[in-house]
Amino acid sequence: MSSAAEEIKTTSHQLRGGIAAALADPALPRLSDDDEVLLKFHGSYQGYNRDTATARKKQKLDKEWEFMVRVKLPGGRMTPSQYLALDALADPHSNGSLRITSRQGVQFHCVRKGNLKPLIAGINAAMITTFGACGDVVRNVTCFAPARTPVNAAMETLAQALHAATLPRSTAYHEIWADGVKQDIVEEPLYKDAYLTRKFKIGIAAPDDNTIDVLTNDLGLLARVEGGGIQGYTLCLGGGFGCKHNKPETYPRMATPIAFATPDRVVEAALAVVALLRDHGDRENRQHARLKYVVEERGPEWIKAILDSYLDTPLAPPPPLPRIEVADHFCWHDQGDGLLYFGLPVTSGRIKGATRAAIRELVERFHTPLIAMPTEDLIFSDIAPEDQAAVEDVFRAHGIPLAADHAPVDLHAMSCVALPTCGKALTEGERAREPIIAAIKAEMERHGLAREKLSVRITGCPNGCSRPYTGDIGIVGRAPGMYAVYVGGDFSGTRLSYRVADKVQVDYIASFLSPFFAAFAKDRLDGEGFGDFCHRVGPLTRDTLAARGAGS
């Protein structure tokens, strides 16, 4: 028996449903539940203002219905004109801000129903799309490669090729949002009539820079680099974070190396992985429908055999994974072509106020392309060396702190949006980030760790949009004002963390971590990171730390 979502998809006339009619009716404040399922494929989530919901209910008023709209940007790249177009849409159609996502997209929040169509039409007019940014299809292809090198160019080209190859072919999107010509429905060559069982994420990285957390994707493509070029890609399958508290049958998972594809075969191999989920994913239980469960339960040998069955020639077995690292992209870097790129930290990815004004001024003045970073920050590309000081002056004039103005723990923190706009949030994410990080920073300073580089990732629910289960410390929403705490991942994103507390009050998180910092400061090895320390000596609890003589 298929789930209700499967029935909605198969009877939707390729994602049309009743969306167009609902948009045309000003009396409707929201879309129906069925159309809400389909709207995700078009790049939008329907929700409501959770800050006002209780008060309005007491007044017997309807919720304040609103929408999130997500822009799909392969590799996070935007031309100057595209960024300025998105900026110009923020005030009339959303809440006056842009939000960089952990998958290199851009989101608009608090969009009212009447603004949905003009907003998405405006996005398309800038030659970018929201189609497939959400829904049971291949999502935005992540690939962070800001320098102009042959390796980066090859990865960027692959990201664009995969984006084009995995876009749904239905004409419903342009019919609804851009008044395109209605065409006869034809079969989706990749997705068929029911699309995928759940969302599908692809990431591309080289071993020397895992900023995207390649092993957290349904399909992670890890480049094998030799002699200054890419010899092929290791296909790592079954990564993903979505889970539920107290349901051990759901869990985060790192991807498993399954096969190796040469550059001329990597697109067909990736499409075969998509087809594998389409044909073998769980269509009855959406909590069990991600590729990670197929890989975990069927095993690598079965997965490799099925993958090869979609191809004319079997793929090679995977080589051992190399050492994986994360590069620093903040401040100034040689781009490799005589120009520079500049990395700007953006707190929680939220571009608003003075930050938004400074970015707009800089793009208008220097015509710099931009790259949305998978850490929710921003890269400015193609800057002439003689403009270096002038670029910094723009930010200083607007009072925008640069990387050197941040402590490392602040610089490398991430947080999801959470309340009030995310319907899945159990507690705060973005709005709790600054007080949580400030308290952790103070505790680290107390233990002599002020300049220690570690990643703290805060999320309002266990779905893990800020990737809390890798990195050094994960702070995962558990209930209003309470979080589960994880340690033991690593800064390079190659290992899952483990839970050390189930429910910690938000104001107590830094104090709870204090014995961990004390033990780290006392017993770490030379060059050892915090997550690596916790992994080496773990599993840690406050009791075991007390037994080790760690102070608080």
N, C-alpha and C positions, 0 to 999 in steps of 0.2 A: 504494500500500500504506500503510495506516495504522500508526502507532506502537503499541506494546504498551499505552501509556496510553489510547489511543483505544478499543481493544478492551475494556479494563477498564471504562471509563466507559459504553460502549454496552450492556454486558451486566450492569450493576450493579443493575438494577431501580431506577433513579433514586437512585443513591448509597447503596443499602442494602448490597449485597454481603454479606459474612459478619461485619460489624462487631458486630451485636447478639450473635451466637453466641459470638464471641471474647471479648467483654466478660463474658459469663455464665460462662465457663470459667476458674476460678481457677488451673488448672494451666498455662495459657498465659501466659508472661511478656510476650508481644508479639503484635501483629497480623501477619497474613500480608503478603507484599509487595503483593499485589493490594489488600488492604484498607487498606494504608498509603497507596496512591494516593487512595482514596476518603475516608479520614479527613481529608485536607487540606480537603476541601469543608466538613467539619463544624467546621473551625476549629482543627485540631490537627496537629502534625507528630510523627511517631514518630522517636525517636533513642536514643542511649545516652550514658552518661558517658564522654567521651573521655579524661578524666584517668586513669581506672582500667582502660581497655580492654586495654592492653598487659600490665599486671601480671596481670590476670585470665586473659588468654589463656595466659600462661606457666604459670599454675596450672590450666589446662584448665577454667576456669570460663566460664560464659556472660557476655556483656556485661551491664552494669547498664542494662536497658532503661528508658527514661523518655520523657515526652512534654512538648511545649510546647503550651499552650492559649492562643489569642489571642482577645481580646474585640473585637467590632466596634462601634465608637462613631462614628457619623457626626458629623463636625465635632469629634470628641474630647470631646463634652459628656457629663457625668455629674451626676445629682442627688446631693445629700448622701447619701441612703439607698443609692443605687447604689454610690457609692464605698465606703461603709462595709461594704456587703455583699461587695464584692470583697476588701477588706482582711480581713474575717473568714474568707474562704475560703483565704487564703494559708498560714496555719499548718497546718491539718489536711490540706490537699490538695496543697501544693507545697513550695517551699523557704523559705517565710516572707518572700518579697519579691514586689513587683509591679514590672513593667518597662514604662515608657512607651515606645512605639515611634515611629519617625520618620513613621508614617502615622496618628498620633493614636489608636492602639489601646492596649490594656493586655495584657501577656503574663504567664502563669504558667509557671514553669520547674521542671524536675525532678519532674514529676507521674508517679507510678507508675500502672500500668494499673488497679489496683483503685480508684484515686481519680479516674479520668477521668469516669465517669458522675456521681458525686455532685458533682464540681466543676462540670461543665457544667450539671447540673440546678440547682445553686445560682445560677449566673450567670443562667439563664433565669428563676428565681424573682425575681430583681431587675429583671425586665423589660428585659433586654438579651440579646444573642445572640452566639454564636460562628459561626453559620451563614454561610458565604461569606467568613469572615475570611481563609481560605486557599483554594487550589484554582483551577480554571480557570473562574472566574466574576468578576463585578465585585467587587473587594475593598472595603475601607472607603473611603467617600467623604470626602476631606479638604477641610476648609474652616475656616480659622482666622479667626474674627470675634468677638473678645471684647467689643468696645464695642457698646452698644445704639444703633445708628444705623439709619435706613431701609435703607441699602445692605447693612449686615451682616445685618439681619433677612431681607432678600430672599435673600441667599446661603445663610443657615442654612436657610431654608424649602426652597430648591432642593436642598441637600444631603440633607435628610430625604426629599424627594420622590424623588430618584434612588436613595437607599437602598431605599425601599419598592418602587420600580419594578423594581429589578434583583435583588432577593432571589430565589433559586430557589424554585419553588412546590412541590417535592417535599415530601411529609409525612414522609419518612424521618427527618429531623432530630428532630422531636418524638416520633416513635415510638421512636427509639433512646435518646434522652437524657432525655426527660421522660415516658416511658410514655404517649405520646399514642395515640389510637385509630388503628389501621391502616386506611388508606383505599386504594381502588383507585388504581392508578397511572394518572395522566393525563399527557398530553404537557406538557412545559415550554414555555410560550408563547414565551419569549424564547430559551432555551438549547437547545431541542429535545432529541434523545436523546444527543448527545455533548458537550453544553455547549460551552465555548469551546476554542480550540486551546491557549491559555495564560491566565495571569492577566491581569486588565484593571484598570487603575487610573484613577480619576477624581479630579481636583482642581479646586477652585473658588477663585478669588482675584480681588481688585481690584488695579489697577496700583500703588496706594500701599502695598500690603503683600503681598509675595510670600514670606511665611514658609514656605509649603507647597512652594515650588519648582514652580510650576504647569506649567512647560514640560517637566518630567521625567515627566509622566503620559502614559499611552496617550491619554487625552482630558483636556486642560487647558481649562477654561472660564474665560476672562479677561473679567471684567465691563467693559463700557463705561459709565462713570459720567459723567452730565451733569446739571446742575441738582439735585444732591443725590439723584439716583435712578439706577437701572440701566436703560439703554436696550436692552441686549441683551448677548450673550456671543459673543466670538470663539472658535470651536472650533479648538483646536490639537491636531493628531493626531500620534501616533507617537513620543512621548517614552518613554524607558526606559533603564535602566542595565545590566541583566544582560549579561555577556559572559564570555569565557574568555581567559586569558593565551595569547599565541602563536597565537590563532585569529582572524585579521583579519576573517573572515566574520561574526564576532560583534562588536558594538561598542555603546557608549553613544550615545544620540541625543537631541537636543532636539526637541520637538514642532514641527510645521509648521502655521502658520495655514492653514486650509482653507475655512472658511465662517463666516458670522455668523447667529445666531439671535436673534430677539426673545424676551423672557421667556416669552411664551405658547407658544413653539415649542421651547424649549431641551430639555425632557424628551424629546419625540419625536425631536428631532435626536440626542440622546445615545443613545437606544435604537437608532437607525439605525446609529450608529457601532459599537455592540456587535454588531449583526447583521452589519455588514461584516466584522468579525474572525471571527465565527462561520462565515460563508460563504466567506471568502477567505483565512483564515489557513492556515498550513502544518500539516497533520495527519500528515505523515510524519516530519518532523524537528523535535523539540521545541526544539532550539537555534535554530530559525529560525521559530518559531511566534508570536512577538509581533507586535503591530500595527506596530511601528516598521519591520520589514522590508518589510511590505506597502507602507507609505507611501514608504519610501526607494526601493524597486524599481519601483513602479508610477507614482509621481509624483503631484503635487497635483491635476492636471487629472483624471486617472483616478479618484482617490479622491473628488473632488467629484462626478463624474458618477455613480459607484456610490452614494454617499451620497444624492444627490437621487433616485435610482431607488427608494429605500425610502420616499420621502415623497410626499404628494399635490402639494405645491408646492415647487419648488426653493428652497434656502436662498440668501441673499445672499452675495456674495463677501466675504472678510475685509477689514476695514480695516487700515491699517498698525498695527503694534503700538506702543502708547505707551511712554513711559519707565516702567520697572518698578523699584520700590524695595522695601526691607524695613524695616518699622517696628520700633521697640524696645518690647518688652512686659514687660521686667523691672521689678520694684518697683511703684510705685503709678501708677495711671492713672485718669482720670475715665472712668467707664463710659457717661456720656451721659444717665443717668436720675436723677442725684442720688446714686448709689452709686459705689463704687470697685471696681476689680479689681487684683489683686496677682500679679506674676509671680515665681515661685520657680525659680531654677536647680537642676536635679536632675542630678547627675553621671551621665552615661550613661543617664539615665532610670531608674536603679535606686532604687526606694523600699524601703529596708530600715532596720533598726536605729533610731537616733535620728530620722532623717528620717521614717520611717514613723510612729513614735510622735507626732511633732510634727504631722504632717498629720492623723492620726486625732483628736488632741485639738482641733485647730483646727476641723475639720469638725463634730465633735460639739458644740463650744461655740458656734460662730457659724452653723452650718447653711448653710455656703457651698457653692453648686454649684462644680464643677470643670471645667476644660477641659484635656485632654491636648494639649500643644503639639507641632507637627511637628518641633520641635527637641529633643524628648525631655525637655522641661521641663513645668511645671505652672502653670496659672492658677487663682486663687481669685476667684470672682465675687461680686457682690451684697454687698459689704462696706460697712457704714455708715461715714461719715467719722469718727464719734466712736470707732469701734473700731480705727482705724488703728494706734495705738500698742500696743494690747493684742494685735493680731495679730503684730506684730513681736516683742513680748515672748515669745510662745509659741515662736517659732523661736530666739530668743536663749537662752531657758531650756534648750533642748535642744542648744545648741551648733551650730545649723545656720547656715552662712554664707549671707548674702544677696548680691544681685547686686553691691553696692558692695564686698563683701569679695573679689571675684574680679578678676583681671586680664582684660582683654577677650579675649585669646586663649583663656583657660580658659572664660570665659562662653559663647563661641560655638563651642566644640568639640563634636563629635558622634562617637559610636562605635557600631558594631553589637555584638551580643551575642558572636558568634564562639564560641571555645572556652570551656568544655568541652561546651556543649549543642547547638551548631549542627553538623550533619553536613557542611555545605559549607565550613566554615572551613578555611583553609590555615594560619592562624596566629592569634595573639591579636588581639582587638578591644577589647572593654570592659576586660579586665584589663590591657591595655597602655596604655590611654588616659592615666592619670595620670602615669606616668613619661615618656611621649613628650611630653605637653603641658608638663610641668615643665621638660624639657630645652629645648624650643622657646622657652618663656617666658624662660629664662635667656639664651639666645642672642639673643633680641630685645632684652632689656635691655642686653646688651653693645653693641648697635648703636643704642641710644637710641630703641628702638621699643616700650618697655614699655606705653604706652597706645594703641598702634595697634590698631584694630579689624579683625580678620580671622578668617576661619572655617577651622578645620582639621577635616577629617573622616577618621576612621580606620575601616577596615573589614578584616575578616579574610579576605576573598576578593573576587574581581572582580565579584560580583553587585551590590555597591554599595548595601546597605541603608541606610547612613548618608549616601547621596548624595555620594560623594567626588568625582565627576566635574564637579560644579559647586562653587561656593565657591572660596576662595582657594588652599587647599592640600589635596590628596587624598593619603592614605597608604593604599595598597591591598595587602592581604595577598598575598604571592607564594609563600612557602614558610615552613617553621618559622623564626621569628625574622627574616624578611626581608620587605621591602615595596617595591613600586613607588611612586614619588613623582610627583605631578602638581602643576602650578601653572598659573596663567593663567585660571582661572575667575573669577567675580566674586561679591562678597558678596550681590548682588541675585539671583543664581541665573538669569542669562539667557544664560550662555555656558559651553561645555564647556572644561575644562582640557586641558593636553597633558602627556604623560609626559616627565619629564626624567631619570629613572633607572629601571631595571628591577628591580634587586635591591640594596637597601640594608639592611644590618644594623640592627636596631632601635636599638641603642645609638649608632649613627652618624647617625641621621636628622637630629638637630638640627645637628650639625657639617656634614652635607651641605648643609643649607639656609643655613648661615651666609653664603656668598658672595652668595646671592640677597638676603638681608636687607641686606648691606653695599651692594650695588648699588642696592637700593630706597632706602635711607637717603640715598645720595649723589646719585641721579639722578631721583628721583621728581618729578612735577609737583605743583603746589599742589592739595591735596585729592584726589590720586590714591591709590586703594587698592592694596594689594599685588598682588592678582590682575590689576587693570587695568594696573599697571606691567609685570608679566610678559607680559601679552598684547600691550602696545604695543611692547615692545622684543624680544620673543621671535621664534623659539624660542631659549630660553636653555639653555646647558649650563655646567658649571663652567669649561670651556675658554674659552667666549666671555666669561664673566664675568671670567676672568683677563685676557683681552685688553682688556677695558674698564677694567681697573685696579681692580676691586672687591677689597677686602681680605677676609680671612677671620678 
